[in-house]
């Protein structure tokens, strides 16, 4: 199970720009970039609530709606502002070709956003299950992984969550799944380890070994 934003997709610029616009459009001071990046991975409602926790009078639902509108508009106007991280396309293709693995997505993004992501990068038919903020409670609740396990007809402890935030790692642990972090996303490696990551990867090239799979170069 892959997270999307910050794990497969480098979307920080688009997320920060959209969230900043959402707050400014309400006459509010926008959170800092660090604060916004820190809540990536949560559902939009949970993210806005976390960013506004010291201002309970903020119109959370309206800000969330404005963020979604701004984010969608930004992607429509500049669809390539968010790209895959180095090695993401290659590792997905490598793992998808194996008969002993099923791939899935678990993201705080919307169903619409996931469909857009899959279409943009030609990933139709790759993922056996896709879990979004429209389908389950926000991370770190384990529902996404529990639902994915049911859809894929596997046990929870056969699931491996790969993500860049402490929310991903905690969700995996809450679900009884394995948790592997990546270092290039939005939370620091020490945060991932503290949240339950068994290890933190510095590149996608390390994932094959981390999953306990044979090295494809040696197999060739």
N, C-alpha and C positions, 0 to 999 in steps of 0.2 A: 504494500500500500504506500503510495507516494503522496505527500503533500504537494501542493502546486506552487503557490506564491512563496518565493524564498528558497524553494527546494529545486523545482524544475524550471520555474519561470522567474526571471529577474524583473520584477514589476514594482520595485520600491518607488521609482520616480513617479510612475503613474498613480500609485496609491497615495503618496504624500501630496501630490498636486491636487488630486480629487478631494481628499479630506480637508486640505487647507481651504480650497474653494468652498466646501460645504459650510465650514465655520464662518468664513468671511461673509458669505452670502446671508448669514443670519445676524450680521453685525457683531460677531464674537471674535475674540482673539484666537487664532488658530494654535493648536498644540504644536510643540516643537517637532522637528523631523524625528528626533530620537524617540519621542513619546509615541508618535504615529507608527513608526517601524516596530516599536515594542509590542504593539497589540495586533500586528499582522498575524493571521492564523485564527483569530477569534471570528465569530460571525459578526456582521456589521453592527447589529444591535448591541452585542456585548462589547465590541471595540469602542463604540461611541460612548457607552456608559462608563467604560474604564477611563477614557480620555476626559470625561466630564465629571468625574466622581467628586471633585471639589466644588462643582457648580450644579447642584441638583435641580436648579430651576431651568437648566438648558432644555430646549425642546428636542429630546433625544431622537424620537421617531422622525421628526422633520429633518434633522441633521443627517440621519442615516439615509433617508430618501434622497436628499440632495447629493450625498456622496455617491450613491449608486448612479444617479443621473449624470453627474460630472464624470465619473469613471467610465461609464459606457460611451459618453460623448467623446471623451479623450481617446478611447481605443478606436472609435469609428473614424475620427479625424486623423489619427496617427497610429494605425494598427501595429506598426513595427517598433513602437517605443518600448515595448516589453518583449524580450527575447529569451530563448532557452539558455540556460547556463551551459558552459563548455562541458561536453561529454554527455549531456542529458539525452539528446536524440540517439546517440550511439548506444548508451546503456539500455534505453527502453527497447530499441530494436534487438539488441543482444538477448535480453531477458524474455522478450515476447516470442522469440523464436524457439524457446525451450518448451518441451512438452510437459515438463514436471513442475512448471510454475504458472500461476495466474497473476496478472497484474491488476491493480486497482488504484483509485484516487480517493483520498479523504481530505476535504478542504473546507475552509470557512467561506469559500466563494459560493455564489449562487449556482443553481442548476443551469441557468442561462449562461453564466460566466464560464462554467466548465464546458458546456457545449461549444462555446465560442473558442475556448482554448484548444479543444480537440480538433475542431475544424481548421483553425489557423495553422496548426502544425501537422496536419495530415495524419492524425492519430485515431481515425475512425476504426473501430473493431479491435483496438489494442487492449482495452481495459474491460475485464470481466465484470467489474463492479465500480460504480462511481458514487461516492457519498458526499453530499453537499450540505450547506447550511439550511437548505430548503427541506432536507430529509430527516434531520436529527438535531438534538440540542448541540450547542456550541462545544467545541473542544474546551476543556479536557474531559468532558463527559464521554464515556466509552461507547455510546450508541452507534456511532458511525462504524466502528470496527466490529461490533457485534453484528450489525446488519450486513456488513460486507462478508463476514464469515458465513452467515446463513446463506447469502446469495451465491457464494462460491462453494458451498457445501464442504467447508473445512472447519477444523476446530480452532478456537481462539488462539491456542498456543502455537498454531501453525502460521499465524499471521505475523508479518514483520512490518512495522511502521517506520518509514523513512521520512524524516522531516527536519526542519531547521529551527523549530521553536520548542520551548519548554512545554507548551500546550500539546504539541504532538507527542512528546515523550511521556507526559503524564497521562494522556489519553491511552497510549499503548499499555502502560502499566496498569491503568484502571481496567483495561479490557482483558488483561492476562496475556497480552501479546508481547513480542520482542520490540525493542525500541533502538533504532540506529539514527544518530544525528548527523547532520552535515554542517561544515564549518563556514560555508560561504553565504549563509542566509542572514536572518534578522536577530537571532539570539546568539550570544557568545557560547563557545564550547563548554565553559564551566557551568553555565546555566543549564545546558542540555544534560550534562552529566549529573548535576544535582537533581534534575527532574526525572532521572531514571535511564538515561541513554546507556547502553552497554558499551558503546564506543562512538567516537565522532570522526567522520570521514573528512579528509582534506581534498578528495577528488572522487569523481564517480568511478575512476579506475579501481578504487579500493573496494567497491561494493561487491564484486563477484566473490572475492575472498571473504569478506565480512559475512556473506550469506552462506559460506561453506560450500560454494560451488567449485567445480574444477576450472582451472585457468583455461580459457578457450585457446590461448596460444599454445599451451602444452598439449591440449587435446588434438590440435591440428598437427 
